[in-house]
Amino acid sequence: MTDIENDIIVRIAAKGDGVTAQGRHVPLSAPGDRINPDGSILRGPHHVDPPCRHFPSCGGCELQHVDEASYADFVTARVTGALAGQGVTAGSILPPHISPPRTRRRASLRASRQGRRVVIGFAEAGSHALIDLSMCEILDPRLFALLEPLRALCAAILRDRQAAHVRMSLTDQGIDLLLEGVKVEGLAADEALLGFAQEQALARLTVDEGDGPQTRWEPEPVTVSFGGVPVAFPPYAFLQATPDGEAALVGTVRDALPKQGVVADLFCGLGTFALALGEARPVYAAEAARDLVLSLKSSANRAQRRMVADHRDLFRRPLIPTELDRFAAIVIDPPRAGAREQVMQIAASAVPSIAYVSCNPASFARDAVHLIGGGYRLESVRPVGQFRWSTHVELVGIFRRG
């Protein structure tokens, strides 16, 4: 291989750097770029102009400089690389699903008052400094449109050099807004909050001054719907990042499961999978967060779904094989760290089909080793890039017994 060939970027590493054939990491490079002797980048065919003026300073995106094909390849490689690292081979790697721009329905930003100016945005990459967003190519436009009115509100309720978390979610009723770390002092601040909620037609406004969230505005109960069933939504509860990403995950799971028989949804949250899969079949749903499982149970009862919603910590008290063997299939959607305790029990069970939804390819691959050791085969994997232009990748892995 010549020196010229050694200086060409051949892939994107897990943290977003371009990598040459010799393993040299080059930030903000794309496959096909050539690295000049002085370290500068000669753009190749996959290097594109980023659509946002804040890139690359803003920490919200890491890969806006690569084209669509290269980003799709990266999303897939994050999954196949993690599997290869554990010696796991999937029967097939399905085409990745990539969420379109401006579809993120859930975001956590920071707001900081600096004199008369209020800055709202994501933190600068590798820093605590905030990028004051004047545009955003990932947020749903309804969320982004709230930022300018929020600057005026924060100017009224934040003291100089005070910062707050701004957490936004799109719900059935509109924007659910949670402000954390603020001190609402005096009648003027109270009136500013109420006026803001009314003028912006918020679904809900909640404030956490340090002693827990307190709802200040909620004209009607806030819900998010799964499988056509509205579920009471606690302030800034977990949601899949984009509606289309959720649909891709649910569709992949649904297509892989048997058409009949009882399904278990482990780490069920508010019921993203349990309600979508339970329209015509019984579902057992387990979740450790009490507020989430109570919301799910109430909504399933109102919709007359055949569902058992169980408040259960699956890390401390995983379902054992004699409990698991009642199910025709299991859906498991654990936190980033994976679910070793529960997976070990599944590996010892006789359940025919497992749909494992993961937000961390590395922990998924580690858990896959245990399932395969228990006699399962990894039939297929579908990578999902809901967090567009970031290095965060999700997936669905389908395991079959035998």
Phi, psi and omega in degrees: 000134183280166177298324179298317180294327179294337184265013178261135177288126184251341180198173176250129181283171187301328181266005173103352177285147169284151183229134175276173180299333179270003176091012177283130180264131182229112180299147173060031175248160183235157177306133182095347176292149174251136180262117180288160180305330181275005179091352179287162186252126171264112188299140174257190187290345183255006179265122185237164175286130179295142182284346184247135182291342182275350179281138007261007184297317184291134181279001180289334180226150180234345190227033179290349183271000179252151182283174186300316182296317181292323179292319177298320177296321179297314180302316178294318182295329177299325180280310182294326178294318178296319178296315180298324179297336178256007180070028182256136177240129177269148177299320176209148174252112183284158179302142182287152170258129180241125179290142179291166174298158173057041179237000181293121184257006184213130183207147175240113181244176174239144174238138181220130175269126181233088188071232178275353185261140175244125179257130176230128178173192174274159177290148175297144182305125178071021184210166173267354179293142183264143171265119180282107189288120171255354174199162176203126182266001178249327183289143168305136183305332179293324177288316181297324182296342180279345188294318182294312174301327178296326178299318179294319178297313182295330176296333182272334186246346178262141172280164179301134180068013174270144180238159180213155171273138177241111184243123186235141176221143173269125182241182178301329184264356182127211186275127172262118186244127176241123175253123182243142176085016178257155173242111181272103188244118174096163183295323182297319179293319178298315180293325178297318178299311182296316179298320178298312181300319180291312183296325182269002179052046180294148171290323179197147172234122181237140180236133174243107181272007179120350181238029177106153183290137177234122181284127180257339184205126177197085184302326175215157183304132182277132181226161167230136186260137175230129181057031179081005182249118176287132182240132177304132189247108175297152182308124179052039173291168184290134170225150168300147192296325181226149177299320181290326176295317176300316180297323178294317179295311182297316181297320179295318178295311183301316182296334186270340186273153174299152186285340182231167178101159182284136179248141172256133175246106185261137190062054193283344183059227180275358176107027179310311181268321184302317182282324179293326182269345190262020180295327184224022181209156176288146180224136168257127183235129182237137182204141182275334182282115188298317183295326180290314183291328176292321176298314180297314182300314181298316182292319179296322178295315179298324180276001180058040175279149175274085186220139169251116178257116189248123175281100188211130176275106186282351173280316180275330184222070180294154173293137181263167186306321181295332175279321184291326186293353176284346190260146175283335180199158178232134168253129179230128184225074188279172173295178186303328183287352183088195186213059187304316184299314180288323180297321178299323177289320177297319181300332180268002182266180178247016182299130187291323188226138178231129171249112183255113177261127187226145172254014181211102181304328182292311180290327175300314181297321178296317179291326179300325179302318180292319179295318179294321177298334178273001176109003176273156171241143178276100186288315183203160176223135175242112176286146179225124179253078178286327183268075188307138178067015174246174178268004180277122185232140177244174183195164168235125176248133180252122180248141176237142176285133177098000000 
